[in-house]
């Protein structure tokens, strides 16, 4: 019994990286690379036509970043498995990617055969974290910080852009009281007491790049 090859789409703004990954994956008989794209918007625009089973998604790209693209793609094509392929190994990047719906996270410096292993794993419906990503998520002092929810990340981004509680409420079609509650929870989880601190956190973690969504 023969199976159709896994259709893989590579989304990375560095052509040499994308071409290198494509060359690796095309050496496997059970994988078909259906395209290489340079940013999240191209992925959103072309996924319906290319119909990938797995998308290898970079995070930091011009225009629409990887996390925003992941959210949009999973709304439109919920059966697509998105595997983040990034050089960033900070816990915030990894946990944020997973909370946005990514099924896996692989660092770009992994051995080439690990990318194939990651694709096989997510195709079987399981989450995949490379060794480096797992190590970053492990608490270093016996404690771990509570992760922000997707809604909290969205509100953090809005606040970091200088919007008031009322402006955030209007933009997200929620009540001002709900925004205030989320704001308190965000500050508690991050251990930050001021709006300036929230803005600084967002900048340090790449959340204000590109279109302003987390990258």
BAKE-105850 format. One line per 3 residues: number of its first residue (from 1); their letters; for each residue y, x, z of C-alpha. Coordinates in pm, 1 decimal. Each point is the difference from the previous one (the first is absolute). Example, Ala and Ser with C-alpha at 12.3 -4.5 7.8 and 13.67 -1.06 7.14 Angstrom:
<recs>
1> AS> -450.0 1230.0 780.0 ~ 344.0 137.0 -66.0
</recs>
This chain:
<recs>
1> XXX> 0.0 0.0 0.0 ~ 332.3 148.7 -105.9 ~ 331.4 -56.6 175.2
4> XXX> 346.1 -2.0 -147.9 ~ 197.4 313.9 89.4 ~ 261.5 -28.6 273.3
7> XXX> 340.2 -44.6 -160.2 ~ 249.8 235.5 167.0 ~ 377.5 5.1 -42.4
10> XXX> 194.4 309.6 115.1 ~ 360.2 -50.8 113.4 ~ 184.7 325.3 71.0
13> XXX> 338.9 127.3 -113.7 ~ -124.5 357.8 -42.0 ~ -167.7 21.0 -344.0
16> XXX> -197.3 314.4 84.7 ~ -146.1 -165.7 309.6 ~ -89.0 -315.6 -189.6
19> XXX> -154.6 194.4 -286.4 ~ -199.0 216.3 240.4 ~ -143.4 -302.7 179.1
22> XXX> -72.3 -167.9 -332.1 ~ -190.0 306.2 -120.8 ~ -209.1 3.7 317.0
25> XXX> -84.5 -369.0 -9.2 ~ -83.9 -5.4 -369.0 ~ -284.3 241.8 69.5
28> XXX> -183.9 -287.4 172.8 ~ -196.2 -239.4 -220.3 ~ 58.8 -293.5 234.7
31> XXX> 382.5 24.5 -3.9 ~ 242.7 -98.4 -274.2 ~ 363.9 103.7 40.5
34> XXX> 194.0 -288.0 -155.2 ~ 342.1 161.7 27.7 ~ 242.4 234.3 175.5
37> XXX> 340.0 -138.5 98.5 ~ 308.5 159.5 154.5 ~ 123.6 -253.0 254.6
40> XXX> -75.9 -317.3 188.1 ~ 192.4 -228.8 -234.2 ~ -210.8 112.0 -296.2
43> XXX> -310.9 -74.3 204.7 ~ 127.8 -348.4 84.8 ~ 87.5 -64.8 -365.1
46> XXX> -322.6 130.2 -153.8 ~ -276.9 -74.2 250.1 ~ -50.2 -347.7 -145.5
49> XXX> -72.7 156.1 -339.3 ~ -193.0 307.7 113.6 ~ -206.2 -191.7 259.4
52> XXX> -95.7 297.9 221.8 ~ -260.6 -33.7 273.0 ~ 158.8 283.6 198.2
55> XXX> 357.0 129.3 -4.8 ~ 69.8 353.7 121.9 ~ 355.2 -41.5 127.2
58> XXX> 248.9 270.3 93.2 ~ 257.5 -91.1 266.3 ~ 324.5 179.4 -87.8
61> XXX> 100.3 -95.2 -353.1 ~ 333.3 -79.3 -165.3 ~ 91.3 -366.0 -18.2
64> XXX> -264.2 -223.0 154.4 ~ -197.0 204.8 254.2 ~ -370.0 -12.9 72.3
67> XXX> 9.4 -227.9 304.4 ~ 219.4 -264.3 -159.0 ~ -213.6 12.2 -313.6
70> XXX> -313.1 -38.4 211.3 ~ 132.5 -317.8 161.6 ~ 98.6 -154.0 -332.4
73> XXX> -324.1 95.9 -172.1 ~ -218.1 -141.2 274.9 ~ 188.1 -329.0 -19.3
76> XXX> -60.7 -19.0 -375.0 ~ -344.7 160.0 -20.1 ~ -157.7 -24.7 347.8
79> XXX> -338.0 134.2 -116.6 ~ 151.7 332.8 -103.6 ~ -81.2 288.9 234.4
82> XXX> 296.4 224.7 62.8 ~ -64.5 353.1 115.5 ~ 302.2 201.2 110.2
85> XXX> -1.9 358.5 -125.2 ~ 277.9 190.7 174.4 ~ 107.4 335.2 139.6
88> XXX> 135.9 -166.8 315.7 ~ -232.6 17.9 299.7 ~ 222.1 -146.7 273.4
91> XXX> -150.7 -288.9 200.9 ~ 295.7 -220.4 -94.3 ~ -62.4 36.7 -372.7
94> XXX> -372.6 -64.1 36.4 ~ 17.6 -297.5 235.4 ~ 281.8 -155.3 -203.3
97> XXX> -199.2 32.8 -322.5 ~ -302.4 -164.8 157.9 ~ 210.1 -280.9 146.2
100> XXX> 137.5 -67.8 -349.2 ~ -351.5 -63.9 -127.4 ~ -117.6 337.1 -130.5
103> XXX> -376.3 42.5 40.8 ~ 12.8 374.2 36.2 ~ 211.3 310.0 40.7
106> XXX> -80.6 336.4 -153.7 ~ 207.0 316.4 23.3 ~ 68.3 178.9 -326.6
109> XXX> -151.9 324.9 123.4 ~ -350.9 -141.7 49.7 ~ -293.3 141.6 -199.5
112> XXX> -21.8 -168.7 -338.2 ~ -332.5 -169.8 72.3 ~ 154.9 -176.8 299.5
115> XXX> 219.2 -209.6 -228.1 ~ -316.5 -127.9 -166.1 ~ -152.8 -66.4 341.2
118> XXX> 310.1 -195.6 101.0 ~ -19.2 -214.0 -315.6 ~ -368.6 -75.8 59.5
121> XXX> 70.4 -94.2 360.4 ~ 282.1 -244.8 -70.6 ~ -198.4 -151.2 -287.2
124> XXX> -266.2 -80.5 259.9 ~ 262.5 -187.1 197.6 ~ 43.2 263.2 270.0
127> XXX> 312.2 182.2 114.1 ~ 17.5 371.9 -72.0 ~ 202.3 261.8 185.2
130> XXX> -35.1 365.8 -86.3 ~ -60.3 241.0 287.6 ~ 364.2 103.5 17.6
133> XXX> 118.0 -360.8 14.0 ~ -247.9 -85.4 274.1 ~ 117.2 299.4 202.3
136> XXX> 363.6 -106.4 -31.9 ~ -77.0 -345.1 136.8 ~ -185.4 131.7 303.3
139> XXX> 218.6 0.3 312.4 ~ 96.5 351.2 105.9 ~ 69.6 -76.9 366.6
142> XXX> -249.4 -273.0 74.6 ~ 245.9 -272.1 -98.1 ~ 92.7 -159.5 -327.8
145> XXX> 313.7 -180.4 -106.0 ~ -35.8 -364.3 -97.4 ~ 42.4 -33.6 -375.7
148> XXX> 269.4 -217.5 -152.6 ~ -114.2 -309.8 -184.1 ~ 94.6 -49.3 -364.3
151> XXX> 270.1 -249.3 100.9 ~ 139.3 241.1 258.7 ~ 15.0 276.9 -261.2
154> XXX> 190.5 -230.0 -233.6 ~ 248.5 -89.9 272.5 ~ 36.0 363.9 104.3
157> XXX> 91.1 85.9 -357.5 ~ 261.2 -277.7 -12.0 ~ 152.9 109.2 332.1
160> XXX> 1.9 365.2 -107.2 ~ 201.3 -102.3 -306.2 ~ 270.9 -124.2 235.9
163> XXX> -67.4 -373.2 -19.6 ~ 75.7 -224.6 295.9 ~ -258.1 -227.0 161.9
166> XXX> 155.1 -295.0 -183.8 ~ -11.4 178.7 -337.1 ~ -365.1 94.6 54.7
169> XXX> -81.7 -358.4 96.7 ~ 159.3 -131.8 -319.6 ~ -169.7 262.0 -219.0
172> XXX> -345.2 -72.6 142.8 ~ 51.1 -373.7 53.1 ~ -76.1 14.9 372.0
175> XXX> 202.9 -85.0 309.5 ~ 241.5 240.9 167.5 ~ -202.2 -34.3 320.2
178> XXX> -313.7 111.2 -185.3 ~ 184.6 305.5 -129.5 ~ 117.6 80.4 352.2
181> XXX> -355.9 -24.7 131.5 ~ -130.8 229.5 -273.3 ~ 285.2 241.0 65.3
184> XXX> -92.8 24.5 369.2 ~ -366.6 55.3 -87.1 ~ 87.3 270.9 -252.8
187> XXX> 213.0 186.7 253.8 ~ -273.9 -30.9 261.6 ~ -274.9 124.4 -229.4
190> XXX> 203.0 293.2 -130.4 ~ 157.1 85.6 332.9 ~ 346.2 -24.4 -154.9
193> XXX> 290.8 -168.5 177.5 ~ 278.9 -3.8 -260.3 ~ 56.5 -122.5 -355.1
196> XXX> 111.4 350.6 -93.3 ~ -334.8 124.5 124.9 ~ -180.8 -253.1 -219.5
199> XXX> 199.7 116.4 -301.1 ~ -78.6 363.2 75.8 ~ -371.4 -84.1 37.6
202> XXX> 0.4 -178.8 -335.8 ~ 168.2 296.9 -168.9 ~ -235.4 254.3 155.4
205> XXX> -303.4 -196.8 -115.9 ~ 109.6 -49.2 -358.4 ~ 78.9 -370.1 32.3
208> XXX> 343.7 14.7 -160.8 ~ -100.1 178.2 -319.9 ~ -29.6 -161.1 -342.0
211> XXX> 62.8 -373.4 21.0 ~ 27.0 8.6 375.1 ~ -357.5 -103.9 65.3
214> XX> -234.1 234.6 188.0 ~ -124.9 266.4 -239.9
</recs>
